[in-house]
């Protein structure tokens, strides 16, 4: 099986590079392409590369992910996460290529009180979430056989993410304030990469929307205190309200994802976030 991964220079893309270098990804032929070789907003390039490489699957890990910056760059966010994704889906459908598209918990308004099912009503509040929802809708319109996998709070030893930011700040400061009224599910990016590969490998799975994250719901404050405890940091982490840490884009106060349909369909056990955080910290030298 031949798999093309977009966004190879991003956090998730680099986790695919790790996966392909190990035994778990050895059964496939991989094309990990960054923006210089596969820019999803360069439509002629998309068409040309897909016709040349003829992959069985495209895993779209390319995205505009600057949540706050999107508020001042709505056109760019909508192009990258919406229109360009729709074009990619249309080309994949025309060339009979399977598509797995990565989406986000930000498509929900965050006012829920129980884990969100893939079938629950969406209602993004910010530009980033609206752009990702647009991409989902265009994928479903142009490629009904595609898989959309929503995830949340992604981190790893690569790129910029909450865990690495906390490690840096805890090394420099004696005290940190972290919001305690936003609740979600951390996702270790190598787990997400492996799960997306499993989607491609599961020939009998019904296409549609699925949720993937590690198990367990926590606040950002609880996540930060767990990091501090695991590395033995003396930095004091204090809880604050979202109102005390204003950002250009509103964050969903509750974005816990129900992953049961993914587990059942793809025979995939969800690992506890605590265990996966320990693995990540070990890779980072802690």
C-alpha positions as CSV (number, residue, x, y, z in Angstrom):
1,X,0.0,0.0,0.0
2,X,1.3,3.4,-1.0
3,X,0.5,6.3,1.4
4,X,1.1,10.0,0.8
5,X,1.2,12.2,4.0
6,X,0.9,16.0,3.6
7,X,2.3,18.5,6.0
8,X,5.4,16.4,6.6
9,X,7.2,19.3,8.3
10,X,4.6,19.8,11.0
11,X,4.3,18.1,14.3
12,X,2.1,15.2,13.1
13,X,4.1,14.9,9.9
14,X,7.3,14.4,11.9
15,X,5.6,11.7,13.9
16,X,4.8,9.9,10.7
17,X,8.5,10.1,9.8
18,X,9.3,8.4,13.1
19,X,6.6,5.8,12.4
20,X,7.9,5.0,8.9
21,X,11.4,4.5,10.3
22,X,10.2,1.8,12.7
23,X,8.7,-1.7,12.3
24,X,5.1,-0.5,12.7
25,X,5.2,1.4,9.4
26,X,7.4,-1.0,7.5
27,X,4.6,-2.6,5.5
28,X,3.7,0.4,3.4
29,X,5.5,2.6,0.8
30,X,5.5,6.2,2.1
31,X,5.7,9.6,0.6
32,X,6.1,12.3,3.3
33,X,5.7,15.6,1.6
34,X,6.1,19.1,3.0
35,X,4.9,22.3,1.6
36,X,7.8,22.6,-0.8
37,X,6.7,19.4,-2.6
38,X,3.0,19.3,-1.9
39,X,1.3,22.6,-1.1
40,X,-2.4,21.9,-0.8
41,X,-3.3,25.5,-1.8
42,X,-1.3,25.1,-5.1
43,X,-3.9,23.3,-7.1
44,X,-1.8,22.4,-10.2
45,X,0.9,21.0,-7.9
46,X,-1.7,18.8,-6.1
47,X,-3.0,17.4,-9.3
48,X,0.4,16.8,-10.8
49,X,1.9,15.0,-7.8
50,X,-1.1,12.8,-7.2
51,X,-1.2,11.7,-10.8
52,X,2.5,11.0,-10.8
53,X,2.8,9.1,-7.5
54,X,-0.6,7.4,-7.6
55,X,-0.9,6.7,-3.9
56,X,-3.6,4.4,-2.5
57,X,-4.2,6.9,0.3
58,X,-3.6,10.5,1.2
59,X,-3.4,11.4,4.9
60,X,-3.9,15.2,5.1
61,X,-1.9,16.5,8.0
62,X,-1.4,19.9,6.4
63,X,-3.3,22.7,8.1
64,X,-3.3,26.3,9.2
65,X,-3.0,25.8,13.0
66,X,-2.4,29.3,14.4
67,X,-5.6,29.6,16.3
68,X,-5.2,33.2,17.5
69,X,-3.6,34.5,14.3
70,X,-6.5,33.1,12.3
71,X,-8.7,35.8,13.9
72,X,-6.7,38.4,12.0
73,X,-6.1,36.2,8.9
74,X,-9.5,34.7,8.2
75,X,-9.0,34.5,4.4
76,X,-5.7,32.6,4.8
77,X,-7.2,30.2,7.3
78,X,-10.3,29.5,5.2
79,X,-8.2,28.9,2.1
80,X,-5.8,26.4,3.8
81,X,-8.3,24.6,6.0
82,X,-11.4,24.9,3.8
83,X,-11.2,25.5,0.1
84,X,-7.8,23.8,-0.5
85,X,-8.9,20.8,1.5
86,X,-12.0,20.6,-0.7
87,X,-9.9,20.7,-3.8
88,X,-7.6,18.0,-2.5
89,X,-10.7,15.8,-1.7
90,X,-12.1,16.4,-5.2
91,X,-8.9,15.3,-6.9
92,X,-8.5,12.3,-4.6
93,X,-12.1,11.2,-5.4
94,X,-11.6,11.7,-9.2
95,X,-8.3,9.6,-9.1
96,X,-9.9,7.0,-6.8
97,X,-7.5,7.7,-4.0
98,X,-8.6,7.1,-0.4
99,X,-8.5,10.2,1.9
100,X,-8.0,10.5,5.7
101,X,-8.4,14.2,6.8
102,X,-7.4,15.4,10.3
103,X,-9.8,17.8,12.0
104,X,-10.3,19.3,15.4
105,X,-12.3,19.6,18.6
106,X,-12.7,23.3,17.8
107,X,-15.6,22.5,15.5
108,X,-17.7,22.3,18.7
109,X,-18.9,25.4,20.7
110,X,-17.6,23.9,23.9
111,X,-20.9,24.2,25.8
112,X,-21.4,20.4,26.1
113,X,-21.6,18.5,29.3
114,X,-20.7,15.0,28.1
115,X,-18.1,13.8,25.6
116,X,-19.0,14.8,22.1
117,X,-20.0,12.1,19.6
118,X,-19.0,12.5,15.9
119,X,-22.7,12.9,15.2
120,X,-23.3,15.8,17.6
121,X,-24.2,19.2,16.3
122,X,-21.2,21.5,15.5
123,X,-20.9,25.2,16.1
124,X,-17.4,26.6,16.1
125,X,-17.0,30.0,17.7
126,X,-13.7,31.2,16.2
127,X,-12.2,31.5,12.7
128,X,-9.9,28.5,13.1
129,X,-12.8,26.2,14.1
130,X,-15.0,27.6,11.3
131,X,-12.2,27.0,8.7
132,X,-11.7,23.4,9.9
133,X,-15.5,22.8,9.8
134,X,-15.5,24.2,6.2
135,X,-12.8,21.6,5.3
136,X,-14.9,18.8,6.8
137,X,-18.0,19.8,4.9
138,X,-16.1,20.1,1.6
139,X,-14.4,16.7,2.1
140,X,-17.8,15.1,2.7
141,X,-19.2,16.8,-0.4
142,X,-16.4,16.0,-2.8
143,X,-15.3,12.6,-1.4
144,X,-18.1,10.7,0.3
145,X,-15.7,7.8,0.9
146,X,-13.3,9.8,2.9
147,X,-12.5,9.5,6.6
148,X,-12.4,12.6,8.9
149,X,-10.7,12.1,12.2
150,X,-11.1,14.9,14.8
151,X,-8.5,15.1,17.5
152,X,-7.6,17.5,20.4
153,X,-4.7,18.9,22.5
154,X,-2.0,17.4,20.3
155,X,1.6,17.2,21.7
156,X,4.8,15.3,21.1
157,X,8.6,15.7,21.2
158,X,8.3,17.6,17.9
159,X,7.3,21.1,17.0
160,X,5.5,23.6,19.2
161,X,3.0,22.3,21.7
162,X,1.8,22.7,25.3
163,X,4.0,20.1,26.9
164,X,7.2,21.6,25.4
165,X,6.1,25.2,26.3
166,X,5.4,24.1,29.9
167,X,8.9,22.4,30.1
168,X,10.5,25.6,28.9
169,X,8.6,27.9,31.3
170,X,9.1,25.6,34.3
171,X,12.8,25.7,33.7
172,X,12.8,29.5,33.7
173,X,10.2,30.4,36.3
174,X,9.3,29.6,39.9
175,X,5.5,30.2,39.3
176,X,3.1,29.6,36.5
177,X,-0.6,30.5,36.0
178,X,-2.6,28.0,33.8
179,X,-6.3,28.0,33.0
180,X,-8.4,25.6,34.9
181,X,-11.8,26.0,33.2
182,X,-11.0,24.5,29.8
183,X,-11.4,20.8,29.8
184,X,-10.4,18.4,27.0
185,X,-8.3,15.3,26.1
186,X,-4.6,15.4,25.4
187,X,-3.4,13.4,22.4
188,X,0.1,12.1,21.9
189,X,0.8,12.7,18.3
190,X,2.7,9.4,17.6
191,X,-0.5,7.6,18.8
192,X,-2.5,9.7,16.4
193,X,-0.1,8.9,13.5
194,X,-0.4,5.2,14.2
195,X,-4.2,5.4,14.5
196,X,-4.5,7.2,11.1
197,X,-2.4,4.4,9.5
198,X,-4.8,1.9,11.1
199,X,-7.7,3.7,9.3
200,X,-5.9,3.1,5.9
201,X,-5.3,-0.5,6.8
202,X,-8.9,-1.2,7.8
203,X,-10.6,-2.1,4.5
204,X,-14.0,-2.8,5.9
205,X,-14.5,0.4,7.9
206,X,-17.4,2.7,7.0
207,X,-16.3,6.2,5.9
208,X,-17.3,9.3,7.9
209,X,-16.4,11.3,10.9
210,X,-14.5,9.7,13.9
211,X,-12.9,11.0,17.1
212,X,-9.4,10.1,18.3
213,X,-7.6,11.2,21.5
214,X,-6.0,9.5,24.5
215,X,-8.4,8.5,27.3
216,X,-9.1,10.8,30.2
217,X,-10.5,14.4,30.4
218,X,-8.5,17.1,32.3
219,X,-8.0,20.8,32.4
220,X,-4.9,22.6,31.1
221,X,-4.0,23.3,34.8
222,X,-4.2,19.6,35.6
223,X,-2.1,18.8,32.5
224,X,0.5,21.3,33.7
225,X,0.6,20.1,37.3
226,X,1.0,16.5,36.0
227,X,4.0,17.6,33.8
228,X,5.6,19.3,36.8
229,X,5.1,16.3,39.0
230,X,6.5,13.8,36.5
231,X,9.7,15.9,35.9
232,X,10.1,16.8,39.6
233,X,9.8,20.5,39.0
234,X,9.7,23.0,41.9
235,X,7.8,25.5,39.8
236,X,4.4,26.3,41.4
237,X,1.5,25.9,39.0
238,X,-1.5,28.0,40.0
239,X,-5.1,27.7,38.5
240,X,-6.7,30.7,36.9
241,X,-9.9,31.4,34.9
242,X,-9.9,31.8,31.2
243,X,-11.1,35.4,31.8
244,X,-7.7,36.1,33.5
245,X,-5.9,35.0,30.3
246,X,-7.6,36.6,27.4
247,X,-6.7,35.5,23.9
248,X,-7.8,36.7,20.4
249,X,-9.6,33.4,19.8
250,X,-12.1,31.9,22.2
251,X,-11.3,28.4,23.3
252,X,-14.1,25.8,23.8
253,X,-14.5,25.4,27.6
254,X,-15.4,21.7,27.2
255,X,-14.2,19.7,24.2
256,X,-14.0,16.2,25.4
257,X,-14.3,13.8,22.5
258,X,-16.1,10.4,22.6
259,X,-13.8,7.9,20.9
260,X,-15.9,4.8,21.2
261,X,-16.8,4.6,17.5
262,X,-13.1,4.8,16.5
263,X,-12.2,2.1,19.0
264,X,-14.9,-0.3,17.9
265,X,-14.5,0.3,14.1
266,X,-10.7,0.1,14.0
267,X,-10.1,-2.2,16.9
268,X,-8.0,0.3,18.6
269,X,-7.6,0.6,22.4
270,X,-7.3,4.2,23.7
271,X,-4.2,4.7,25.9
272,X,-4.5,6.8,29.1
273,X,-3.1,10.3,28.7
274,X,-0.9,9.9,31.8
275,X,0.9,6.9,30.3
276,X,1.5,8.6,27.0
277,X,2.7,11.8,28.7
278,X,5.3,9.8,30.5
279,X,6.5,8.3,27.2
280,X,6.8,11.8,25.6
281,X,8.7,13.2,28.6
282,X,11.1,10.2,28.4
283,X,11.8,11.0,24.7
284,X,12.5,14.6,25.7
285,X,15.1,13.4,28.3
286,X,13.1,13.5,31.5
